[in-house]
Structure formats: C-alpha cells, structure tokens
Amino acid sequence: MKYIVKDYEMFLKKEKGLSANTIKAYMKDLSQYIVFLEKYHNVTKPKKIESKHLENYLKTVRKKFSSSSYARKLTALKSFYHFLAIEQEIDEDYAKKIEAPKSKKKLPQVISIEEITKLLETIDITTELGKRNIALLELIYGSGLRVSELLDLKLGDLHLNEAYINVIGKGDKERIVPISEMAVKACKTYILKSREQLLKGETSSYLFINNAGSKLSRQGFFKLLKLLTKEANIKTDISPHTLRHSFATHLLENGMDLRTLQTLLGHEDISTTQIYTHINNKRLKDVYENTHPRAKGGNKNV
C-alpha cells in the first residue's frame, strides 16, 4: 500500500497541482483511513478494498467528527479512490457515488475602511518594526494576498517602480498583482530604512523579516494583528484573511467586476469569488434596515 500512497502523493503534486498544505491534509486523512483498513479489515493492498470498508469507515468518521471535518475527509478519500481507479488498482470507484453533506457557507469576516485606517494609524512608523508593519498591512490589504503568499514574497518578486508584484499562489501558479501607491511607498521605506537593521548582519531573500533576522512566520503575523487590533480598540476578531476578504469586498463595493477580482485573488473557479457578492448583499441589507425609517415595520397604524 505504501508504494501506491507515494505515487498518489506525487499525483497530487505534479498532475493536480495542489498546494503543499492541501497535500499534507489529504495525506493525513488518507493515513487514518489506511490504519483503519489494516486494523479492522486486515486490508494491505488496494485490490482487497471493498465498498463496505469505505462505508464502515465513513460511519465511524460521521460519529466522531463535525460535518465540516467529515466532508473534508470524504473529499480526500474521493480523490484517492479516483486515483486508484485511474491506475486500475480497483475495479470500481466506490467513493464516486457518495455525496458530501451540504453545509451552509459561512460568510467571510470583513472590516470597514475606517477600521483599516485605525489599524494603520496605530502603528508607530518611527521604529524599524513599525516601518515593516506598515508595509505588511499596506501590501496585504492593498493586494488581497493570502498570508502564505505575503510571507513567501522575495525581494526579486517586487517591481516597485512599475507598481506590481509576482505572486506564487496555490498549486505553484504564478500571477501578477498590481499594488497600491501607498504599498509601494511603505515597501520602499521598509527596504531602505528598516529591513537591513532587522537582518542584524544575516542575509535573506525573503521580503519580510522578524526581529530576530529570520523570515516572518504566520504565527508572528497573527500575533502582530491581534496586538494592533487591541491597541486600535477594534472589537472584530481580525486575521490576515480578514484583510484579504476586506480587500475583495471593498473593491466590489466600488464597482470592480467579478472576473477582474477573480484574477487578482488567484481564484481558479469564479464560484469562489462569488461569495463576495453575498457579503455585499448582506451589507446592503444591514445598511437599509439600520437607516430606512420603515425598514422594520414603521408605524403600523398608518
């Protein structure tokens, strides 16, 4: 089984073009299924797998995990069975007909332009870290980058005079993303007046450096946002993804079309981008209900 699993991992990387994080999650879910097959059904070869084995496993998963976790594990197993069928390791793709549970999509959290401004104004730009922090926020909000894309940026990816960056997104797909004038200015200031000091004599090709002279981590950026949110007295729980969602929502509110937004965000499927139209509709309804005198019933005696 281990040889098939290794081939499958290579299939996900080379042919499906999935990100490292997605592949890691798929392989973790698959390893749990393989342990189940060996422990409870003494199955060690793909050709010995029967439909009842998958059904029994999914019953166990459904009892132990939430619907979202169950759906994720099912997606991983569907992908594996599809691969086995392609390689003719099984006679029938047993997972193909199993439907994933329908889950209600949660609308992404966004913050207002005023709150973005408060976050930026909280930063002390006279310090070396402050110059870096301004560049971080201006770049992620001004370009809608994923946090991994932001932190993986290298100096060679920046084209500040032309106001764009090269981004490697999901599945190692490259895209060109324009950046705002404020982001250009903040990045230039950080690179010229702060980054070298943060490196402390070390060298790094990565754009954003922490206080120890190493690449800034996801955890480090999360902690920074938590601190800035508290100092700005913003009640919303802000994460790096909140800034990406806010970028997309604010662009739609100001007239950008979905196709252009899809390209900027690096979405493969436009249905992913369409979630932001739902946010706009909800925000529109909230504004209406909070401002129109008769939105909530008005004077019923009239």
N, C-alpha and C positions, 0 to 999 in steps of 0.2 A: 504493500500500500504506500510506503514512504516514497517510492520512485514516482508513482502516479501523482502524489501530492506535490512533489518537487516540480514535476512537469506542469502541473496546474498553476503553481505559483509563477512559473516562467510565462505561462499563457496569459495570466492576468497582467503581467508587466509588459510583455512585448507585443501581444496582439490586442488586448483590451485597453492598454494604455492607462490603467488605473493609477491613482496616486499611491505613494508608499504607505500612507496612513490607512487608506481603504484596503489595500492588500493585507496589511497587518491585521485589520479587523476581520477580514474574510478568513484568513488562515487560523486565527484564534477560534472562530466559530466552527470551522471545519475540524480542527484538532479535537474539540469537545465531542463532536459527532463520531469521530473515529474511535475515541476512547469508549464511547457508548457501544458502538458496534462490536468492538473486541471484548468488552467486559460482559455484555448481556446476550450477545448473539454469536460470539466466537467467530466473527467475520473479519478476515485479514486481507481479503482480496476483493477488488471491485466486482468481479463476476459473481461473487457469492451474495451480493447485496440484493435483497428483495424489497418489494414495495412496503411490506408490513414493517420492515425495520425502520424505514423513514417515518411511517405513521406512528409507530410506538415512540420514537424519539420526539416527534413534534408534540405528542400528547404530554410527555414529560416536561418539555420546554414551556408549553402553554400554561401549565400549573405553577411553574416556578418563577416565570418572568412576566414582565409587563407586556402589553400588546405591542409597544414600540420595539422592545428587545426581541420579542418573538418574530416580528416582521423582519427585523434586521438579520436574524439568524436564518430565517427562511430564504431571504434573498441570497445569502451566501451559499446555502445548500442548493438552491435552484441553479446558481451559476456553476457549482461543482458538478451537478448531475448533467447539466448541458454539456460541459467539457467531456465527461465520461461517455456521453452518447456520441459526440463528435469523434472521439478516439476509438469508438466501438468497444469500449470496455464493459458496457452494459447493453442489453438488448432493447431496453425501453427507458425513456426518460420519465421516471416515476414522479419526479417533482414538478413536471411541466403543468399538470392539471390542478395542482394545489394552489388555491387562491390565498393571497395575503390578506390579513384583516384590514378593513377600511378604518383608517384613523383620521380624525379631524385635524387638519393642518393648523398649527398654531401660528398666528401672525407674528412676524419678527418685531422685536422691540426697537423703536426709533426714538430719537430725541429731537428737540426743536433746534432751529438755527440759533436761537437765543442761548440755549443750553450749551451748544457747541462753543459759542463765543465766551461764555462763562468759564468753560474748561480751559480754553486758551489763555484767558486773562489771568487765570490762577497761577500759571507757570512763571517762575522768576527767570527771565531771559538774560539776567546778568551773570548767571552761573554757567559752567560748562554743561552740566546735565540739563539745565533749563533750555539751552540752545538746542541740545539733542531732542528734548521732549517736544519742543515746538515743531521741529522738523518731522518727528514721528507722527504727531497728530495732524499737521497740515497735509502730510503725504497720504495717510490712510483715509482721512475724510475727504481730501481733495481728489482722490483717485479711486476710492472704493475697493482698495486691495483687501484680499484675505490676509489674516495675520501672518500666515506662513509665507505668503508672497512678499509681504512688507519686510519681514525679518531676514528673508533669504536674499534680499537685494544686495548686489555687489556694486562697488564704485563704477565698474565698467558698464553697468546697466543704465546708468544715468546719462541723459543728454540734456543737461540743464539749459544750455543756450538755445536749444530747439524746443524746450519745454515738453519732453516726453521721456518715458522710461520703458525698457524692455522687461517684461514680466514673464516668468515661467510659472504657469498655472497648473491645474490638475491634469494628470496624465502627461506631464512634461510638455504641455502645449504652450508655445510662446505667443505672446500678443504685445502689441504696442499700445501704451496707455498715456494719454495726454495728462499733464499735471498743471495745477493752477499757478498763477503768478506768485501767490503767497507761499506755495510749497517750494517753488524754485528759489525764492528769496531765503526761506528758512533753511533749506538744504545747503545753499551756498555758505550761509553764515555758520552753520554747524560744521561743515567740512573745513572751512578756512580758519575758524576761531575756537573750535572745541574738540573735534574728533582726535586730533594728534595728541592732545593733552590726556584724553581718556585712554588712549592706547598705552600710555606710560612706557614708551620705548619698544613695545611689541609691534608686530605687523599683522594686518588682517585685510582681506579683500572685501569683507562684509561692510556694508554701509553703517549699520547701527551697532554701536559698541556699548557695553555696560561699564560700570565704574571700576571694574577690575581689569579692563582692557580686552575682554573677550566678547564674542558675539552676543548680543542681547537675546535672551531667551523668551519664549512665550510666557512663562511664569513671571519673568521680570516685567514684561509689558502689562500683564494683567494686574500685578501689584501696583504699578505706576498709575493705571487708570482708576483703580479703587481709591488710591490716595488723593488723586486730583478731584475725583467725584465728591469725596468727603469734604475736601477743602473748598470746593465751589458750592457746597451746600445743595447739591443736586440729589433728589430723592430716588430718581430712577437708577436701577442697577445697570451700570454701563460696562460693556465688554468691548473688545476690539471689533467684534461682529456687529455690535450696535452702531458703531461708526460707519461700517460698510452699508448697513441697512439704511441708515440716515442719509448717506450719500445718494443712494439709489432713489429713495423716496423724495428727497428734495429736488432732484433732477426731474423726476416725473411731474412733480407739482409745478415746475417751471416750464413744462412743455416738451421735454425730451420724449422722443418716440421709443417704443419698446425695443425695436430692433437695434438701435444705437446703444441703448442701455445694456442689452444682452451682450453686445460686443465688448463694451467697457468692463462689465463684470466678469467676462470669461465664462458665461453660461453656455453649455453645449446645446441645451434644449430651451427654447423660449418659454415653455410652460413654467420653468423655474423662475424666470424673470417676472412672469405674470402675477406672482404673489404680491408684488408691489402695487399692482392696480387695486388689489383688495385692501391694502393698507390705506391707499388714497381714498377709496370709497368709505372706509370706516372713519377716517379723519374728517371727511366731508360731512358725514352724518353727525359726528360728535359736535362739529362747529355749528351745524344747523340747529341741533337740539339745544345747544347752550346759548344761542343768540336770537333765534326767532321767537317772538312773544307767544306764538300759538303752536309751537312745535310739540309741546307736551300737553296739549288739550285746551289751553287758553281758557277763556270764560265760557263755560258750558251753558250759561243761561242765555247767551246771545242767540 
